[in-house]
């Protein structure tokens, strides 16, 4: 059974081709918007792949652009059909458009390269860790049902992406991720043990503190790769200012070079797992000491009683 790709990539493919056909025909976005009876903003969103397009609109656009080749028209109609599909995340109700785009790319990718300096990458989070993250989202003001929804989406996302069609996954974490206590010591111990177990299914590395400065200090980076017949690679960065998807060759080269430098700075897979497990044991021991205090020596206990 082929890997489900979702609507994101087909919409991007269709939008790119429609924009190119419009420009070749010498027609402006305002002119085609007038013919469709819609806003220029809608045409821009169609060409950007942000929204789907109905069959009647696509047929009219092809006629206006003078596209008569039956094979080309059929291929575009197939992209339109695929672009109208509902992604698996639609069962959870409406999600923000940028997040839907990310989920679509993640679902369709054949390879994913990730660098994360702050928290465990979403696909590798345990339920308790994911819940602790969600509870602090937006300053900790999310209602309980919203937290539950975010956790369910993350767990479904993990199952969908890491099934039998799992992409080639390479994740590099900064050591800070291991020491940032999210949800308490017990949660962290379980999360790090889960991370170590996932290393059997993917490439997992850690950049230790001792390496000092390196390109990863600029922030998180994700590079999606696809079947070459489907789409060229896409790099993704996220910040307080929003989400940025990069497709230009120059941007992709810069991101690839940065990722290669980060890879070279990181510990080997074996050393990384050892470090992860060492920190996991520290959390487990600290949690045990907190819940099961060591017996106080009798002499000390007597002295305390006297005082």
N, C-alpha and C positions, 0 to 999 in steps of 0.2 A: 504494500500500500504506500503510495507516494507521500512525502512529507507535506502536511497542510501548510500553505504559505500565508493565509489570511489576506485581507484586502489592501494592506498598505503598499506593497511592492507593485501590484497591478495598477493601482491608482497613480503611483509615481510614473510608471512606464507609460501609461495612457496620457497623462498630463504632459510629459516631455514630448511625446510624439505630436500631440495636438498643438502645442506651442510652436513646434518646428514647422508643422504644416501651415499654420496660420501665418507665420512670418514669411514662408515661401510664397504664399498666395498674396502677400502684400496687404493683409487685412489687419486692422487694429483691434485691440481688445474691446474698445468701445463699440466698434462696428458689429462684431459678432455678438456682443451683449444685446445690442439693439435688435438683431435678427432673432435672438433667442427669447427676447422679452424679459431679460433679467438684468441684474446689476453687473457693473464691471468687476466688482469685488467677487462675485460668484465665478466669473470666468477666470479670474486670477487664482482662486482657490482650486478650481478644476485643473488648471495647468500646473499648479504646485503639487497636485495630488492630495490636497487636504480634504477634499470631499469627493464623493462619487458622482456619477452622471447617469441620467436615465437614458434609455435606448433611443427615444425620440430626439432628445437633444443631440446625442452623438451623431445620429443619421443626418440631422440638419447641418451640423458643423462640417461633416465630411462632404456634403453636397456643396456647401458654400465654398469650401476650400478646393473643390474640384478633384476630390479623391475618387477615382472610378475603378481602380484595380480591385477586383473582387477578393483576391487573396489578402490584400492589405486591409480592406474593409472588414473581412471576416476575423482577422487577427485582432483588430481593434475592438470589435464587438465582443470577442472572447475576454479581452482585458476589462471591458466594461462590465461584463457579467461577473468576473472574479472580483472586481473592485466593489461590487454591490453586496458581496458576501458580508456576513457579520462575523467579526473576530470572536474567539472564544470568550473574551473579556466582556462581551455584550450581555452575557447572562447575569452579570453583576450590576447591570444598569449603566448609566452614562458615566464615562471616565473622562478626565481632561484630555483634550485633543493631543497635546504633546506626549502624554503618557500612552495614549492609544497608538501613536506613531511608533514610540519606542517598543511597545509590546509586539507590534506588527513586524518590525525589523528583527527583533529577537526571535520571533517564531519562525521567520523565513530564512534566517542565516544558516549557512553551512559551517561557519567558523566564527567564533567570538573571542576577541582579545580584550581583556579587561585589566585596567590598573585602578585600584581603589585605595586611597590613603587614609580614609576616615572610618568606614564601617565595613562589615562583611558584605560582600556582593550579594544582591537580593536573591539570586538563584541558589545560594549556598546557606541562606539563613534558616535556623531552626524556627519552629513556631513560637517558642517563648522569646527568642531574640527578636523576631519580627514584631511581636506584640509590644515589646519594650520600646522598639524604635517608633512604632505607630503612636504609642501613648505620649511621646515627646514631640510628635509632629505638630507644626504650627503652634509651638509654645505650650503644648499639652492641653489644648482647648477642645480637642475632638471628643465628641460624644462616644459612649461605649459602643453603640451600634456601628459608628463610623470606623472605630478601631477594629472591630470584628470584621467588617467588610474589607478593610485593607489587608488584614492578615489572611483572610480567605482568598483574596485575589493573588497574594504572593505565593501561597501554598499551591494554588491551581497553576499559577505561572511556572513554578518549579516542576510540577508533574508534567505539564504540557511540553515544556522545552527539553527536559532531561529524560524523555521517554526513549523508546527504541530508535527514534530519529534524532537523537541528541546531536547538537553541533559539536565540532571540535572546539573544546573550551579551554582557554588558557587564562588563568587569573593570577595577578600579582598583587599582593597586599603590602602596605607599609607596616612595619612592626607596631606602629601606633594602634592599628586596628586590634591587635591582640591584647593590648594593655588598657584600651578604653573600656571600662567596665559598664556594660549595658545590661540592665535588668538584674544585676547582682552576681555574686561569685558563682553560685550554682548554675545560673543561666549561661555564664561565660564558659565554665568548665565543659558543659554539655555542647555548647556551640563550637568550641575549639576542637573537641573530640570528633564532632561531626565533620568539621573542616578536614581534619586529618584523614578520616575515612573516605572522603570524597576525592582525595588525591589519587586514589586507585583508578578513578574514572576520567581524570582530566590532568592537565598540567597546573600545578599550584606552587607558587613561589612567594617568598617573603623578602622584602628589603630590610635588613637589620639597621638599627640606629647607628651602629658603628661605621656604616658606609658614608655618613655625613650627607653633604649636599648632592643632589642628583636631579635629573629632569622631572621626576615625579612630584617634586615640590610645587610644580605649577598647578597640580590638581588632577582630578580623576579623568580617565580617558577610556572610551570603549570604541573598538573598531569591529564593525560587522562586515563579514565577507559572505558572498552569495555565489550560487552557480553562475558562471560567467555568462550564460545565456539569459539569466534573469536580471541581474543588475550589477553595476560596479560597486566596490566597497564603499561604506559610509562610516565616517568617524563621528562620534558623539561626545560632547562635553556638556556638563550641567553646572550651573552656578546660581547665585542669588538673583542674577539678572535674567535668568531664563535658560532655555535649552537651545543648543546649536548643533545642527547637522551639517557636516562638511562632505562634499562630493568632488570638489575640484582636485585635479591631479596634484597641484602644488601643495594644497592643504593635506592631502592624504600622504604625500611623501614626508612632510614635516611630522605628521603624527606617527608614521611608521618608524622614522628615525628615532623619535623620542621613545617609542615603545621598545625598540631594540636596545637603546641605552639603558632603559629601566631593567630589561631582562638581564643584561650583562651585569648590572649592579646587584641583582637579587641573589640570594643563596640558591644552591641547587635544590632540586625537588626533595632529595633525601634530607638535606640539612634543614630545609624549610619545615618539613613534617616534624623533625626532631625539636625544632624551636617551638612550633605550635603545641606539641604535646607537653613540652617542659612548662610552658606557661599555663596550659590546661591543668597540669598537676598542681601548680602553685595555687590556682583558684580553688581546686578541689580540697587541698589541704587547708587553705584559709577558711573555706566554707565549713569544713569539718571542725576546725578549731573553734569557729564561731558558734556552731550548734551543739558541739560536744566538748566542752572545756575539759582540759586535762585535770585529773584529780590533783588537789592541792596537797603537798606533802603534809603528813600528820603534825610535824613539829611546827610548821608555818601556820597551820590551821589553829593549833592551840594558842600560839602567840597572838593571832588575830582575835581569837575569842577573849583573850585576856584584855587586849587593848579595847 
